[in-house]
Amino acid sequence: MVLDVIDDEVVELTRAAAWPCPVDPSRHGVSSLSARVAIEQLDGLVEAMNRSQDEERTTMGDRALLVLDQVLLPDRAIGRGDSATARLFTRSLRVLCPPLVLDVDASISAAMPADVRLWHIDAPPPASRETLASGASHPGVTPAARMAIDVHERRARTVETGEGAPARPARAAAPADELRGALHQLPDDLLAVRAVDWRVLRWQGGYWKGALALPRRGRQARLQAAGHEAMAGLQDIVSSPHDWHTRHRDQRRRVFVRRLKPFMALGAILAVMPIAWLATSRGGIELHPLLLGITPLLMVGMIALSAREIPVMEWPPRPTPLPDPALDMLSSVATNR
């Protein structure tokens, strides 16, 4: 645990643990738990953190690792009763599935979707963020995280040298631009095929950026469920990339139609006025004059419905199999093990 003094009356306590990735133990994820309390509540906070095990914030898959960054809600009493789980708030999560890394930042307001970033494990985004959307430090760069990583690496070296095995040489990674180019060839509906809450990814010149829609009620449960969905989705495409398109053909078609809905809704709204004008000008039907102004009202309604998330007007490309650069990038993991 690492203790930081915020001011004369408030301190922050952070607990972190490093976990090796299943397919590549040299890669690790960091789970963390932190809270800010008054100095007089520090003893109770230590007891509450000791009751929350690090394993509760970690899920190990066949090829992937899911780690959570959680905080204890500051508006609840610390160290009273046995309701430690109810006071936990998941701020962000990370899924490591070499060669892919997925970050989900849900630290912002409950009225906004979570921020999603997908990048190559050997080619981090050009502008790596050291803070979350809420302004808090990223769980991977805190002093507690660095200490946990250092302890994990020292323990791994001790076990390896204790068995008499020589140190494993580091693999030579391809140039970052080449890795990002292969990453760009991944399908943008990689996560959207898992559930409707996952939005289509958008390329940002070095990484994929997306969003995860979370409900106001049950936000925490949905976020953790989405983490397991993402872990299953990344394991699915990494373990068998060549037939990924065939296995998810129907889901990709549904995502294609879903992406067309904003465009079709706008076209339907804009078609109301000329259709009504043609019908009335030929004397076929009679409409109340107020109905001729329904198009602007429908536009206002569409804007109001998109207050939390702006719809994207696009004609998406048809789903196709993964190109060769993406297949080579994903397949190289098995050969490098």
N, C-alpha and C positions, 0 to 999 in steps of 0.2 A: 504494500500500500504506500501511496505517496500523499503527503499532506501539504497543501498549499494554503497560505494565509491570504485571504482576499482583502480584508481590512481588519480593524481593531476588534471586531466582534464576530466576523464570519470566516469560516475555514472551509476548504474543499478537500474531500478525501476521495482518492481514485484508486481502484483496484483493477489490475489488468493481468491477463494470462495469455501466453503465446501457444499456439497449437500448430503442429505440422500438417501440411497438406497430404492427403493419402497417397497420391501418385508421385509426389515429389517432396520428401521431407525437408529439403532445403528451403522450401517456400512455407511461410507461416502466416496465419491470421491471428489477430489480437481481439479477444473479447474483453470488455471493460464494464465497470460499474462505478459510478461517481455520484456524489451528492454534496450539497452545500448546506451547512447548518451553523447555528450559533456555537460558540466555543463551549458553552456549558452543556451542549447536547452531544459533544464529541464521543463520549464513552458509549452512549446509546447507539450512535451511528456505527461505531466499530462492531458492536454486538450484532446489529442488523446486517452488516455486510458479511460478517462471519457466518450468519445463517444462510446467506445466499451463495450457493456453490458456483464455482466457475463453469462446471459442466452444464449448468442450466442455461448458459448463454452460448452453447456450442452444439452443433450438429455435424457429425461426421458421416459422409456418404461413401460410396464406392470409389468415386473419383474426385469429389468436391468437399469443401469445408465451408460451413456457414457459421459466422460469428456475429454476435449482437453487441451493440453498444447501448447500455441502459443507464438510467439515472433513477434515483429515489426522489419521488415528487417532493418538492420543498414545502408544500402546503399541508403536509401530514406530519403528525408527531413521529419522531424517529425513536426506535427502540422500545415501542410499547406493543404488547400483544404479539400474536403470531401471524399477522396479516402482511408479512413482508412481500409476498408475491403481488398482492393487490396494489401495493405502492410503487411497483416497478413500472417505468415508462421506457419503452424502446425508442431510442432516438435515431439510430441508424443501424444498418447491417451491411455485411460484406460477404460475398460468395466467391471463393477461390476455386476455380476448376481449370487448371492449366491447359491451354495457354490463356484463358480468359479470366478476367476479374470484373465482378459486378458490384457497384456501390449503390445503395439506396439510402437517401437522406430524407428522413421524415421528421426532422427537427423543427420545421416551420409550423405555421398555424394549422389547426385541424381543418380549416376551411379550404386548404390548398392541397393539391396532389403532391406526392413525394417525388423528389428529384432522382433520376436514374442515370447512371454513367457506366458504360461497358468499355473496357480497354484491354489491351494486350499486356500480359504480365511482365514482358521484357521491354515494353515501349509505353511507359506511363504517358498520360496526356501532357502536352507541352506546358500547360499552365496547371500544375497540380495544386489542388486546393488543400490548404492546411487548416481550414475552418469549415464548419458546417454552415448550412443556410441560416441557422439561428445565431451565428456568431461564436459558438462554442468551438473549442479546439477539436480538430479531427481526432478520433480515437486512436488512429495509427501513428500520430506524431507527438502524443503527450509524453511527459517524462516517465509516467508509469508504464506506457507501452514500450518505450525504448528500453527500460529496465527489464521488462518481461522478455523482450526479444533477446537481449544480451544474455540473460540467464538461460534461455532455451538454447541458444547457440553454444554457450559454454558446456551445457550438459550434453548436447549432441556430440561435440568434439571429444569430451571425456569418454563417452561410451564408445565412440569409434576408435580412438587411440588405445583404450583399455583392452579392446579385443584384438589388438595387434594389426588392425587393418590400416593401410596407409590412407592419408587424407584424400578424399575424392576430388579430382580436379573439376574446376568449374567449367560448364559447357560454354562454348563460344556461341553467343547469340547472334542472330542475323542483324543487320543494320536496322535501326529503329524505323526509318522511312519505309523499308521493305516490309517490316512486320505490320506497320500501320496500313500499308497498301493492301496487304492480304486481309487485314481486319475489315477494311472497307468493303470487301467482297462478301461479307456475311449478309444473310437476309435481314432486312429491316423489321420483319415480323417475327423475329426469333423468339421474343417473349410474348408477343401479342397472341400467338397461337395457344398459349397456356390458359389464358383467362381474359375476359373482356376488360378487366381493370388495367391490364398492361397496355400502354399506348405504343404505337409504332415508333421505332428508333429513328433518330435523325443524325446524319453524319456531321461532325463538328470539326473536321480537319485534323483528326488525330485520335478521336474516340467517338463512340456512339452516345447520344444523349436521348433520354426518353422521360416518361412520367408514369407514375403508378397512382391511379385514382383510389382514394381511401375514403370510406364513409365516416361521417362524424361520430356515429355510435358504433362501437366495436372496432375502432380504428386500430388499436393495438393488436387484437386477435387477428384482424385481416392482414396487418403488416407482417406478422410472424408467419402466417399461412402463405403469404406471397413470397417470403424468403425461401420456404421449402419448395414452392412452385418454381422459383428461379433456379434453385439448386438442381431440381429434377430436369428442368429444361436445358441447362448447360451440360449436365452429364449426358443427356440424350444426344445432343448434337456432337459432342466431343467423342463419345464412345462409338458412334456409328454415323459419321457425316455423309457417307456416300448415298445412303438411301433415306436420308432425313426428309427430303422433299417428298418422296413417295409415301412415307409413313404419315406425313402431316398434310397431304394434298387437300383433304376436305377442310381441315382447320384453316389452311391458308386461303382457300376460296371464301370461307366465311369472313375472314379478316379483310379480304379484298372488297367484298360487298359492304362491310361495315365502314371502310374508309370512303366509300362512295356516298354514304348517307348525307353528309353535310352538303355536298355538291347537288345531290338530287333534291334535298329539301329547299335549297336556295332556288333551283330551277323551277320547282313547283310553286314557290311563292311568287316569283317573278312572272309566271305564266297565268296567275289568277286574273290580273287586271286586263290583259289583252283578250283573254277568253271571255270575260264578262262583257267587255266592250263589244266584241263581235256578236255575242248572243243578243244584247239589247239593241244594237244598231240595226239588226235585221228584223226586229220585232218579234223574235221567237219567244222571249220571256221578258218579264218586267222585274226589275230589281230596285230595292230601296236605294236612294242616292248614297246613304251612309255605307252600304256594302261595297261601293266602288272604292272606298278608302281603306278597305281591309288589308291591302298589301302592305302599306306602311305599318299597320298594327301588327301584322305577322312578322315583319322585320324586327320590330321592337321586342316582340315576344321571343324571337330567336336569339337576340342579343342578351335578353334577360336570362334565358336558359343556359347561356354559355358564360355566365359570370365567373364560375370557378375555373373553367377551362375553355380556351378559345378554339373553336373547331377549325380544322384545316381543310380548305377547299382545294382538292387535288383530283387528278385522274391517275390513280396509282398504277405502277407497272404490273404486268401479269406475273404471278409466281412462277419461278423457274428453278431448276436444280442448282445446287451450289457450284460456282465456277471452280476451276482448277486451283487458283491461288488459295482460296479458302479451304479447299479439301487438303492441300499440301500442308497448310498451317495447322489444321486440326489433327491430321494424321501423323505429324511429326512428333507429337507427344508420346505416342506408343513406341516409336522407334528410339526415342531418347531415354526411355526409362531404363 
